[in-house]
Amino acid sequence: MQANSQPVKTITLDSNSEVQDFHIDGFAESYGVYVNTLKRFSLKHKLNVSVMGLGFLIAVVGLAISLLGPATPRLMSWDGPALYWYVLNYPGQLSMFGFAVVGLGAWLMKNLYPSPMAYLRECYLFVDENGDELSSDIDIRHCAGEQFQAFKRECASAE
């Protein structure tokens, strides 16, 4: 997310409690709007969808040739093997390659958008009741929807 794209909201937490549950009103909607905006205007998203579509098309062609293609393709010895001959001779590998491209596109898509936790850390500032920043002193877990838990980090004692 770009800096200063929206104002940072502050959340006040109790600095004395080890574990604290808290609720952020409107978090699910704001995160959803952010991700949908990225999907709509992101070139990376469109490229990933295209790669996945191409992989699916390659896999379907390989499966169709496996099921409907000739049992023994002919090879003209004076011309040598052409791309068409390789496609007819190796439809299983073609299908596997197509599904691998779909899997690669899905993996890249998963890592394309920030997680709800990254969005929370970037858009919200955690402070204690005195106004001191707690963001580096706590770990946060996203429970579900708009529910979160904050854990106080344990400091290693210097001996």
C-alpha positions in Angstrom: 0.0 0.0 0.0 1.3 3.5 -0.8 2.2 5.9 2.0 -0.4 8.5 2.8 -3.1 6.9 0.6 -5.5 7.1 3.5 -5.2 8.4 7.1 -3.8 6.2 9.8 -6.5 5.3 12.4 -5.4 4.8 16.0 -6.5 1.9 18.2 -6.1 2.2 22.0 -5.0 -1.0 23.7 -4.5 -1.8 27.4 -0.7 -2.0 28.0 -1.1 -4.1 31.2 -2.9 -7.1 29.7 -1.0 -9.9 28.1 -3.8 -10.9 25.7 -6.5 -8.5 24.5 -9.4 -9.1 22.2 -10.5 -6.1 20.1 -12.9 -5.4 17.3 -12.4 -2.9 14.4 -15.6 -1.6 13.0 -15.6 -1.5 9.2 -12.3 -3.4 8.8 -13.7 -6.1 6.5 -15.3 -3.6 4.2 -12.2 -1.3 4.0 -9.9 -4.3 3.3 -12.3 -5.7 0.7 -12.5 -2.3 -1.1 -8.7 -2.1 -1.0 -8.2 -5.5 -2.5 -10.9 -5.1 -5.1 -9.4 -1.8 -6.2 -6.0 -3.5 -6.6 -7.7 -6.3 -8.6 -9.4 -3.8 -10.9 -6.4 -1.6 -11.7 -3.4 -3.9 -11.2 -1.5 -5.0 -14.3 0.0 -7.9 -12.3 -3.5 -9.2 -11.6 -4.5 -9.1 -15.3 -1.2 -10.7 -16.2 -1.7 -13.5 -13.7 -5.3 -14.1 -14.9 -3.9 -14.3 -18.5 -1.2 -16.8 -17.5 -3.7 -19.0 -15.7 -6.0 -18.9 -18.7 -3.2 -19.8 -21.0 -2.2 -22.7 -18.7 -5.8 -23.9 -18.6 -6.0 -23.8 -22.4 -2.8 -25.8 -22.8 -4.0 -28.4 -20.3 -7.4 -28.7 -22.0 -5.7 -29.2 -25.4 -3.5 -31.9 -23.9 -6.4 -33.7 -22.3 -8.5 -33.4 -25.5 -5.7 -34.9 -27.6 -5.2 -37.7 -25.0 -8.9 -38.6 -25.2 -9.7 -37.8 -28.9 -6.4 -37.9 -30.7 -5.0 -40.7 -32.8 -3.6 -43.8 -31.2 -0.4 -43.7 -33.3 0.5 -40.4 -35.0 2.4 -40.6 -38.3 5.7 -39.1 -38.8 7.0 -38.2 -42.3 10.7 -39.1 -42.2 11.8 -36.6 -44.9 10.1 -33.6 -43.1 11.2 -34.5 -39.6 9.2 -33.9 -36.5 7.1 -30.7 -36.3 5.5 -29.1 -33.3 2.2 -30.7 -34.3 3.9 -34.1 -34.1 5.2 -33.4 -30.6 1.8 -32.3 -29.5 0.2 -35.5 -30.8 2.9 -37.7 -29.4 3.1 -36.2 -25.9 -0.3 -35.0 -24.8 0.2 -36.1 -21.2 3.3 -33.9 -20.7 1.4 -31.1 -22.4 -1.4 -31.4 -19.9 1.0 -31.5 -17.0 2.7 -28.4 -18.3 -0.6 -26.6 -18.6 -1.6 -27.5 -15.0 1.8 -26.5 -13.8 1.3 -23.0 -15.4 -2.1 -22.8 -13.8 -0.6 -23.7 -10.4 2.2 -21.1 -10.9 -0.3 -18.4 -11.7 -2.4 -19.3 -8.6 0.7 -19.2 -6.4 1.6 -15.8 -7.8 -1.9 -14.6 -7.3 -1.9 -15.7 -3.7 1.2 -13.6 -3.0 0.0 -10.6 -5.0 -2.2 -8.8 -2.4 -1.3 -7.9 1.2 -2.7 -10.1 3.9 -5.3 -8.6 6.3 -2.5 -8.4 8.9 -0.2 -6.4 6.6 -3.1 -4.1 5.8 -3.9 -3.7 9.5 -0.3 -2.8 10.4 -0.1 -0.2 7.6 -3.4 1.5 8.1 -3.8 1.4 11.9 -1.6 2.7 14.7 -1.7 0.9 18.1 -1.2 3.1 21.1 -1.6 2.5 24.9 -3.8 4.6 27.1 -1.0 7.2 27.5 -0.7 7.7 23.8 2.6 5.8 23.4 3.0 3.7 20.3 2.7 -0.1 20.9 3.0 -1.3 17.3 6.5 -2.8 17.8 5.7 -4.3 21.2 2.7 -6.4 20.3 1.8 -9.3 18.0 -1.6 -9.3 16.4 -3.7 -12.2 15.2 -6.7 -12.0 12.9 -9.4 -14.2 14.3 -12.2 -13.7 11.9 -13.9 -10.8 10.1 -13.4 -7.8 12.3 -12.1 -9.6 15.4 -8.5 -9.5 16.4 -6.2 -10.5 19.3 -3.2 -8.6 20.5 -0.4 -10.3 22.4 2.3 -8.6 24.3 5.7 -9.6 23.0 8.0 -11.3 25.4 11.3 -9.6 25.8 14.4 -11.7 26.1 16.1 -11.0 29.4 19.7 -10.0 29.1 21.9 -12.2 31.3 
